[in-house]
Amino acid sequence: GVIFVPHIDLSFDTLQLVSENGRKEILQIENQQLNGPQYSSGHIVFGRRPDNAGVWAVPYSVSEERITGEPFMAVPDAVFPTVSRSGDLVYVPDAPLLMRIVRVDRQGEIAAGIGDAIEGVDELKLSPDGTRAAFVVQGQPNEIWIVNLVSGQRQRLLYDEQRVSTPSWSPDGSKIIYSIGGSGPELHLEVRSIEGGAPEILGVRGFHPRYTPDGRYVVLEFWDEHNEPGIGYVDLENVENGVVPIVDSIFAEAAPELSPDGRLIAYGSLEPGRREVFLTTFPDGDRTWQISTEGGSQPFWTPAGDEVIFRSASFADKMAVDISTDPVRFGSPRLLFRIDSMSWLNPGRDDEFYGLQRSGGVSQSSYEVWLGW
């Protein structure tokens, strides 16, 4: 009778426990990446990193529907746990995760690698002109770097003890906006010039900020005081007015991406019972369409604005949907290409993409089994 609901996608720092009668309890561990929460033998088992990395467990009473003790480490230096009904535990020994920036054609063939593999990188966002990219390195400290996609030269933009995530570029490519502070009370947006200097702090809680083409507004996945996400926007000339909601329901809307003309937003939602990709109008949100059919996440638009690409429920399949406007029409999802160990795809120029490909670490480790843990 208990459902374990992690924060969206594979990187989160809270576990929500929701019973059938709607009772909710939250276990929060600041500035961490948690994975694989499951119930076993009177405990919730989950992975934790980067600090005190390993498989952790916390006592939980199903009859009382509450956490009854403090979290403790069960297996050090391990991730992605899963448990059987009989209490057997399977996990992956944790090795440093190495990712490389690569250029990919529309057939899924890797055309070129950009620089060396990077440990701890898990996000990538191209500049508007397609010549640079910002990427995040999670660790201690957390960092945002800028890489020249032609020369491979890298420049560190910032480092901070707090978790940083979901960077995005201003329309003219002169600034980076990003989230900082995990999902805790310190969560907010900051804007920083790529030339350096002190950041501009925005009193807005959320992730995945995206500038409108005119630079006046920022669309984002906003989080309320209960850490429940929705899609909204903030006026940068009147930030004190806060977020104007566009889509705000109980279905955990996430990862908004504006169309190049700024008229539509693609985003993910759990409304159908699993994560699917939707479109809605900007700024009013008065019309909404579901464009994926068998699961989808991390949508993005091609530069021409006539196609939305997203990751299927299988993760390896990259799907495409043709889009037209006036009126809004869209086709059926089709397989663009299938490629393993690839994440954070971005549209580049000349019908190519840039993404992060796993080149070492967890994916190359073996499984271990602990019988009757």
N, C-alpha and C positions, 0 to 999 in steps of 0.2 A: 504493500500500500504506500510505498514511498518512492518518489521520483527524484533522481539527482539531476539538477539542471545547472550545468556550468555556464559561465559567460561565453559569449559567442566565439565560434571557431576553436582554435587549439591553444590559445594563449589567454589565461585568465587568472585571477587571484582571489576568487570567492567560490564557495560551493553553496548552492541553495538547495535546501531539503524541503520538498513540498509534499504533504500528505494528501490523501484522496479527499479529505474534507477541507482542503485549502490552507491548512496550517503550514506556516513557513518558518524555517530557522536558517540562519546564515552563518557559515564558518568562513571567516575572512583572514587571509594571511597576506600582509602587505608586500607589494613589490616582488611578487613571485610569479612563476608560471606553474600552474597546476594542471594535471592531466589524468584521465582515466578513472574518475571516481566510480566506485562500485561498493556494494554492501557484501560483507562476508563475515560470518562467525561473530556477530555482535560488534562489528567494526565497519566504518567506512574506510576504504583503502584508496589511496590516490598517490600520484607522483608529484614531486616538488623540485623546483630548481629556480634560480641558480644557487642561492645560499642553502646550506644543509641539504644538498641534492640527494634524492633517494626516494624510495617508496615509503610513504608514511601511512599511519592508521590512526583513527580517532574512535574511541568507544561511542557506540550509538545504540540506544534502546528502541527497538521497533514498537514494543508495547506502550512505552511512554512517549514515543515520537519526539525524542530529544537527544542531543549530545550529552553524554554523561561523564566525560573525562577530557583530558588534554591530549592533543596530537603527539605521537611519538614516531620515531624512525624505525621502520621494520627492516628495510634493506638499504644500506648506503649506496650511493652512486648507481642508482637504477631509475628507470622511467617507464611510463606506459604500462602500468600493472593491469592485469585482468585476473579474476578469480572464478573458480567453479563453484557449483552448489555444495560440493563436498569440502570446500575450503582450501583447495589447491591454488597456489599463487604462481602466475606466470608474469615475467617482467623482462625488460631489455636492459642489460648492463649499459650504463651511460658512458658514452665516449664523446669527446668534443665534437660538436656538430659543425661541419664545414660546408659553406655554401659559396658558389661562384656565380657572378653575374654573367649571363650568356645572352646572345642574340639568336632568335629563333625565327625561321620562316613559317609561312602559313601551312606547311605540311608537317610542322613539328620537328623539322631537322635543325639541329644546332649549327648555326652558320659560323659563330665565333664566340670565344670566351673573352671576358673583359677583366684583365688583371688576374691576380692570384686568388685562391680560395680564402674565405674570411671566416673566422670562428665566431659564432654567436650571432651572425646577421640573420634577420628574419623578416625584414620589410624593405620594399623598394618602391620608389616613385619617381617617374621621369619628369624632367622639366618641360615647360610648354613647347620649347623649340626642339626637344628631343636630343639635345647634345650632352646633357648631364643627367645625373640621377642622384637622389638622396636616399640613403639607406640607414637603417638602425642597427646598432650592435647592442644586444642586451647583455648585461654583466655588471660588474662593479668596477668602475662606474658604468652608467649607461651613456651611449654616444649616438650622435647623428653625424654622418659623413656625407660629403659630396664627391662624386666621381665623374671625371670627364670620360664619356663613353667612346671617344676616339683614341685618346692617349692612355687611358687607364689611370691617370694621375688622380690621387685622392687627397682630400682636404677635410680635416675634422672641423665641424661647425660648432659642436658643443659636447660637453660631457657633464653628467649630473648624477648624484647619488639616487635621485628619484627615477622611477621608470619613465622612459620617454617612448612614444609610439606614434604611428600613423602620420608621418610628415607629408606635407603637400606644398606645392609651389604657388606663389602669386602669379597672376596672368602675365606679368612682365618678366618673371623669372628672377626678381631681385630679392625675394623674401621666402622664408620657409615658415609655415604654420604647423604646429604639432601639439600633441597632448602630452602632459607631464603629470606625474603623481599617481600612477596606477589607477585603480578604481575607488580609492579611498577618499576621505574628506578633502585631501589636498589636490584632487584632480582638477585641472584647469587647462586652458589653451594658452599658448605663447606664440608670438611672432618674432622672428629674428632675421635680420639682414644677412645675406650670404657673405657680406663683407666683414661680419663680426659685430661686436658691440653688445650692449645690454639688450635683453629681450623686452618686448612689449607684452605685458601680462594682461590677458583678457579674463574677466571674472565669469567665465562660462565653463560648465562641466561637460565634457564630452570627448568623442573620438572621431576619427575620419573627417576632419574639417576639409572642405573643398570650396575654393573661391568661385564666385560667379564670374562670368567672362569680363564684366566691367569692374571687378574688384570691390564692389560696394558691399556685398553680402558674403557670408560664409555659411554654407550648408553643412550640417554636421549630424552625427549620431549623438544626441544629447542624453545625458543621464540625470534623472531627478534625484531627490534626496534619498530615495529608496533603491538607488542603483538599477532602476528600470529604464531601458533605452527606448528612444523614439527618434523620429527624423524631424528636424526643424532647421531654422536659420536664424542668424543674428545680423543685425545691421551694424556694420563697423563704424558708422558715424553716430550711432546711439547704442553703444554696447550696454550702457546702464539699464536699458529697457529689457535686457535678457533675451531668451530664446523664444521665437515665435514657432509653435508646433505646426507641423504639416501632417505627419502621420504619427499618432501617439495612441497605442492600444496596449493590450496585455501580451502581444505576440512578439516582443523583442525585435523590433525593426533595427536594422544594422547596415553599416558600410554603404552610405549613400554615394552615388557618383552622378554628377551633373552631365547632361548632354552638352556637346560643344556649343550649341546655340543658347544654352541656359534655360530651356523651356521644359525639360523633363528630368526626372531623377530616377535612376535605377537603384534598387536597394534589396536587401534580403529581409524576409519575414518568416516567422513560424506559424502564421495564420492557418495554412492548410494542414498543419499537424507535423510538418517537417520543414526545414528551411528551403524556401523557393525564392525566385527572383521576381520582383514586381517593378512596374513603372508607375509614377504618379506625376501630375503636373506641378510645375513650380511657377509662382510661389503658393498658389491656393490649395493644392492637393485635392481638388474637387473631383478628379477622376483617377481611377486606379485600375491597372491591368496586370494580371499574372502572365509572365512570358516564359517561364520555365515549367516543365511538366513532371519531371522525375527527379527533383532535387536540384538545388543550385545555390551558389554563394560567390562572393568576391566578384561582382559584375564590374565591367568597365566598358566605355564607349570607344569605338574606333574614331580617328580624327575627323572623318567625314560625317560622323553622327548618324550613319545609316546602318549600324550594326552594334549589338551588345554581345560581348563575350563574357562567359562566366564559367566557373568550375562546377562540374556536376557533383552529385552525391558520392561518386566513386573517387573524387579528387583527381585521378589521372586523366579523365576525359575533359577536354576543353570544348565547350559548346558555343555555338553562335546563333543569333536570332537577327534576321533582317528587320529593320525598323524604318517606317516612313511617317511623316507628320502631315497635318492639314488635310484630312484628319489623321489621327494616330492609327496606324495599322502595323501589324507585325506577323511574321511567318512562324512556322513551327521550328523548335530547336533542332539543330543538326550538329553532328559531330564535326568539329573543326580538325582536331588531331588528338591523339592520345600520347601522353608522355608522363612517365613516372618521375618522382623526385623533383618536380618542378612547381614552384609557387610564386605568388606575387607577380603575375604577368602584367605587363604594361604595353600599350600600343606604341610602336615606333613609327618611323617614316618608311615609305616604300613597302607597305604591307608586311612589315616585320614586327616582332615583339621582343621585349627584354624581360627577363625573369631571373629568379634565383634557382639554381640547380644544386641539389645536394651532391657533394663530392666526397663526403667522408663523415664518419660519426655514427649517430644512432642507427641509421638505416643499414649500416654494414655490420652491426653487432649481432650476436646470436641471442636466442632466447634462453632463459634459465627458468627452471621449475622448482618450486618449494612445495613439497607434498605436505598437506595438513598444517599449513603455517600457523 
